[in-house]
Amino acid sequence: MFCGRHLLVSYLRTSNRSDSRHSWAILALLVKFIRQYWPDTRIVFRGDSGFYRPRLLSWCDRNNVDYLVGISKNSRLLKEVDVPSMLVRRAHGELGEKVSATYRFQYQARTWKHPRWVIARLEEGELGANPRFIISSRYDDGVKLYYEQYCARGDMENRIKDQQLCLFADRTSSTRWWTNQWRLLLSGFAYTLFERLRAHLKKTPFERMSASNLRLKLIKVGAVIIRNTRRIRVLMSDAYPYKDELSDLVRRLVPG
């Protein structure tokens, strides 16, 4: 779970459980912790359709937590958007290019105690119709909710890739769950350290580099270390292309 680039929770589920296993309990503990320090901050839970669970949404309703959660399409949802889908299809036929629009309506599943707002993203292109649906706790503009807020979760996917591809978060070779969970926590600590390092790299060539590039260009650098009673000297090769940037970073991290 991330907030922007900040890692909040790193939890490993067993392979015989659903994607949303324990997500309600984790969210409840996290919200309780955040509100101890920021009681008036608006909290929005955002997740794809794998995290759609009525119990989780009901808990959010009771605890003043907003949500934007995907929901898989079904016959009832598709029937609700028959008319707007026809209009989008007609616009595609007239323009000859991909057309998309949003449509907002209230919907109540059989397991819900009350109706909720659903935003439909209706798209018509060369491959035909491609409707998507999300559940929202707020009555806001559908375009803003879907494209600006919900779709922004794709950046969280990039943060997960940073951990898995660069910091070995997918190391789960042990037969013990706690051992694999401990590896995941270590990966989370490493990610947090790199993000703290990134705060000192603003307006430099390293500001937007991935963790693997930062490790390769700033940490895995060959050098000769000479130490005596008065000081430690680090001698880098003249061929190292980032020696000036690394020297400036060290000065910022170790003032004086």
C-alpha positions in Angstrom: 0.0 0.0 0.0 1.4 3.4 -1.0 0.5 7.0 -0.5 2.2 8.8 -3.5 5.7 7.5 -3.5 5.6 6.6 0.3 5.4 3.0 1.2 2.8 2.5 4.0 2.4 -1.3 4.3 4.2 -4.2 2.8 2.3 -7.5 3.4 2.7 -10.9 1.9 -0.4 -13.1 1.4 -0.2 -16.9 1.0 -0.8 -18.2 -2.5 -4.0 -20.0 -1.5 -5.8 -16.8 -0.5 -7.5 -14.1 -2.5 -5.8 -10.8 -3.4 -7.7 -8.9 -0.8 -7.0 -11.2 2.1 -6.7 -9.1 5.3 -7.0 -5.8 3.4 -9.9 -4.7 5.6 -7.9 -5.3 8.8 -4.8 -3.7 7.4 -6.7 -0.6 6.3 -8.4 -0.3 9.7 -5.1 -0.4 11.6 -3.5 2.1 9.2 -6.4 4.6 9.4 -6.3 4.4 13.2 -2.6 5.1 13.2 -2.9 8.0 10.7 -5.7 9.7 12.6 -3.7 9.7 15.8 -1.5 12.4 14.2 -3.7 13.9 11.5 -7.3 13.6 12.7 -8.8 15.9 10.1 -7.0 14.6 7.0 -9.3 13.2 4.3 -8.3 9.5 3.6 -9.2 7.9 0.3 -8.8 4.2 -0.3 -8.2 3.3 -3.9 -7.9 -0.1 -5.4 -8.8 -2.2 -8.4 -11.6 -4.7 -8.6 -9.5 -7.3 -6.8 -10.1 -5.3 -3.6 -13.8 -4.9 -4.0 -15.4 -6.4 -0.9 -18.7 -5.3 0.6 -17.3 -5.6 4.2 -14.5 -3.3 3.4 -16.8 -0.7 1.7 -19.2 -0.8 4.7 -16.3 -0.3 7.1 -15.2 2.8 5.0 -18.8 4.2 5.1 -18.9 3.8 8.9 -15.5 5.3 9.5 -15.6 8.3 7.2 -13.0 6.9 4.7 -13.7 7.7 1.1 -13.0 5.1 -1.6 -12.6 4.6 -5.3 -12.7 0.8 -6.0 -13.1 -1.1 -9.3 -16.0 -3.5 -9.7 -16.2 -6.2 -12.4 -18.8 -5.7 -15.0 -22.0 -7.8 -14.9 -25.3 -8.0 -16.7 -27.0 -5.5 -14.4 -24.3 -2.9 -14.7 -24.2 -3.3 -18.5 -28.0 -2.8 -18.7 -27.7 0.4 -16.7 -25.4 1.9 -19.4 -27.3 0.7 -22.5 -28.4 4.2 -23.6 -25.1 6.0 -23.0 -23.2 3.1 -24.6 -25.3 3.5 -27.7 -24.5 7.2 -27.9 -20.8 6.5 -27.6 -21.1 3.9 -30.3 -22.9 6.3 -32.6 -20.2 9.0 -32.0 -17.5 6.5 -32.8 -19.2 5.6 -36.1 -19.5 9.3 -37.0 -16.0 10.3 -36.1 -14.2 7.1 -37.1 -11.9 7.3 -34.1 -11.9 6.0 -30.5 -14.5 7.8 -28.3 -14.8 7.6 -24.5 -17.1 9.2 -22.0 -18.2 8.7 -18.4 -21.6 8.0 -17.0 -22.6 8.2 -13.3 -25.5 6.4 -11.7 -26.6 4.8 -8.4 -26.4 1.0 -8.1 -27.2 -1.4 -5.3 -25.9 -5.0 -5.3 -27.9 -7.7 -3.5 -25.3 -7.8 -0.7 -25.4 -4.0 -0.1 -27.5 -2.3 2.5 -27.8 0.9 0.5 -27.1 2.1 -3.1 -23.7 3.6 -4.0 -22.4 5.8 -6.8 -20.9 3.9 -9.8 -18.9 5.6 -12.5 -18.9 3.9 -15.9 -16.0 4.6 -18.3 -17.6 3.9 -21.7 -15.1 3.5 -24.6 -15.7 2.5 -28.2 -12.9 1.8 -30.6 -11.7 -0.4 -33.4 -11.9 -3.5 -31.1 -15.4 -2.6 -30.0 -16.8 -1.6 -26.6 -14.6 -1.6 -23.5 -16.7 -0.5 -20.5 -15.1 -0.2 -17.0 -16.8 0.5 -13.7 -15.7 1.9 -10.4 -17.5 2.5 -7.1 -17.2 5.9 -5.5 -18.2 7.2 -2.1 -18.5 10.8 -3.3 -20.7 12.6 -5.8 -18.0 14.2 -7.9 -17.4 14.8 -11.6 -17.1 11.4 -13.3 -14.2 12.4 -15.6 -12.2 13.7 -12.6 -13.0 10.6 -10.5 -12.0 8.1 -13.1 -9.2 9.7 -15.1 -7.5 11.9 -12.6 -8.0 10.0 -9.4 -8.7 6.3 -10.1 -6.4 5.9 -13.1 -3.6 7.5 -11.0 -3.3 4.2 -9.2 -1.2 3.1 -12.1 1.7 5.0 -10.6 1.4 2.7 -7.5 2.0 -0.2 -9.9 5.3 1.4 -10.8 6.2 1.6 -7.1 5.5 -2.1 -6.7 7.7 -2.8 -9.8 10.5 -0.8 -8.1 10.4 -3.2 -5.2 10.0 -6.3 -7.2 12.4 -5.7 -10.0 15.0 -3.5 -8.2 14.9 -4.5 -4.6 14.0 -8.2 -4.6 10.6 -8.0 -3.0 9.6 -11.2 -5.0 12.2 -13.3 -3.1 9.9 -16.0 -1.7 11.9 -19.1 -2.0 11.6 -20.2 1.6 8.9 -22.7 2.6 8.2 -20.6 5.7 5.8 -17.6 5.4 7.5 -15.5 8.1 10.9 -15.9 6.4 9.4 -14.6 3.1 7.5 -11.8 4.9 10.8 -10.8 6.6 12.4 -10.5 3.2 9.6 -8.4 2.0 10.0 -6.1 5.0 13.7 -5.7 4.3 12.8 -4.8 0.7 10.4 -2.2 2.1 13.1 -0.7 4.3 15.4 -0.5 1.3 12.7 1.2 -0.8 12.2 3.7 2.0 15.9 4.5 2.3 16.1 5.1 -1.5 13.1 7.4 -1.3 14.8 9.3 1.5 18.0 9.5 -0.6 15.9 10.8 -3.5 14.9 13.8 -1.4 18.5 14.9 -1.5 18.7 14.4 -5.3 16.3 17.1 -6.5 17.5 19.1 -9.5 20.1 16.5 -10.3 20.3 13.8 -13.0 19.4 11.2 -10.4 16.1 12.7 -9.3 13.8 10.3 -11.4 16.1 7.3 -11.7 14.9 3.9 -10.6 16.3 2.3 -7.5 18.4 -0.1 -9.6 20.0 2.8 -11.5 20.7 4.7 -8.3 22.4 1.6 -6.8 24.4 1.1 -10.0 25.5 4.8 -10.4 25.8 6.0 -6.8 26.4 3.0 -4.5 28.2 0.3 -6.5 31.1 2.6 -7.3 34.7 1.3 -7.3 36.9 3.4 -5.0 40.1 3.2 -2.8 39.6 4.0 0.8 42.5 5.4 2.8 42.0 5.7 6.6 44.2 7.2 9.3 43.7 8.6 12.7 42.6 12.0 11.4 40.4 11.3 8.4 39.0 8.9 5.9 39.8 9.6 2.2 37.8 8.0 -0.6 39.6 8.1 -4.0 37.4 7.6 -7.1 38.5 7.0 -10.6 38.8 10.0 -12.9 36.7 8.0 -15.4 33.7 7.8 -13.1 31.2 10.2 -14.8 29.3 11.2 -11.7 32.1 12.0 -9.3 31.0 15.7 -9.0 27.4 14.8 -8.3 28.4 12.1 -5.8 30.7 14.6 -4.0 27.9 17.2 -3.8 25.5 14.5 -2.4 28.0 13.5 0.3 28.4 17.1 1.3 24.6 17.4 1.7 24.3 14.2 3.7 27.4 14.9 5.9 27.4 18.6 6.6 30.7 20.1 7.9 
